[in-house]
Amino acid sequence: MKILDVLCSESKTGFYFDDQAAIKKGAHHDGFFYTGSPVTDGFTAVRQAGEAISVMFILEDGQVAFGDCAAVQYSGVGGRDPLFLAKNFIPLIDTEIKPLFKNKEITTFRQMAKDFESHTIGGKRMHTALRYGITQAILDAVAKSQHRTMAEVVVEEYKTGCKIQRIPIFTQSGDDRYDNADKMIIKQAEVLPHGLFNNVAEKTGTKGEKLLEYVKWLKQRVETKRLSPDYKPIFHIDVYGTIGDFTGNDTEKMTEYMRELEKAASPFTLRIEGPMDMGDREKQMKALAELTASLDKNNIHVELVADEWCNTLEDIQYFADNKAGHMIQIKTPDLGGINNTIEAILYCKERGIGAYCGGTCNETNRSAEVITNCSVAAGAAQQLAKPGMGVDEGYMIVNNEMNRIVALANRK
């Protein structure tokens, strides 16, 4: 079957672009806005509307395969590609990318994605958002040409050996970390709440006291509000390097603080994402590997999750090989092509590292659906509920797509 044409439409994401550097420098909330001026290139405000591009392949039999080009909330920092604005990239898709697919035969996802990933424009690799969305459309085109689910295509082409079944869903709260945690408990999310502790003074506390109190509250909330004692969610909290900020990145101090957090969360398993941010890939890997080893040596059962400076497939392999973290977030838009997400999940599993198929609140319903197919097919340890920070919408999209995939697989 051939792809007859390629169309684009401008889209909105499920959240916003936020200038993380400006926030860490002290930009504060003013309602849903942030105060102050942006500091990262491309931003016109500290918070601005998230944008995406929907790329549609018109297939020979009249079906339409599509994917959404989207970038992370905190674009332009931590080694990531710059801000992705639709008006800047739709003309490029029309002139440079459309000819690569128009009137071309659909073959396999793995080969088509590899060929596209290696394509350059003006001698430069394409923006991660372009590679992300267009490989989604490729996978959908292959699946539609075979009348199968995208998950089934991935299982077969990558020989994952995975049964198509549910995997844990991780919900994210945004700044509304109390009311949204309640929503998660009601829906019995398997992993919660993310928390968004991205500022020391305002959120984590200059001695970590605010985060510690939140963990105590979360434990009490689950224990008193859950419908059954069998509901035992994993606590997974993203701290954006703020523990390192108030401890001076001292491994011993961070270790002792993790011990306090573990006690506060017990008997629930606790994961801490991004405990420090060293501002450099190698320094980040070494600091995270050292803290991971320290927790293991001291019998502290807090699981560390790698995030910052671990963006590409090569980064993930580097962190996994050096045991920098017990789990690695595969921040799907940052990897570009979704073929890299599949490869990353499988690589982490081979190395005995937890594969968290993540992404960003700043994606779309479509990118979340396609990635859910990939994470289920590759057997990820958990899948982020996305997009948005309202809990209900992202959880609904990922949960329902996951259940559809499983139902269709069981029918066969």
Buried (B, 14 or more C-beta within 10 A) or exposed (E): BBBBBBBBEEBEBBBBBBBBBBBBEEBEBEEEEBEBEBBBEBBEBBBBEBBBBBBBBBBEEEBBBBBBBBBBBBBBBBBBBBBBBBEBBBEBBEEBBBEBBBEBEBEBBBEBBEEBBEBEEEEEBBBBBBBBBBBBBBBBBBBBBBEBBBBBBBBBBBEBEBEBEEBBBBBBBBBBBEEBBBBBBEBBBBBBBBBBBBBBEBBBBEEBEBBBEBBBBBBEBBEEEBEEEEBEBBBBBBBBBBBBBBBEBEBEBBBBBBBBBBEBBEEBBBBBBBBBBBEEBEBBBBBBBBBBBBBEEEEBBBBBBBBBBBBBBEBBBBBBEBBBBBBBBBBBBBBBBBBBBBBBBBBBBEBEBBBBBBBBBBBBBBBBBBBBBBBBBBBBBBBBBBBBBBBBBBBBBBBEBBEBBBEBBEEE
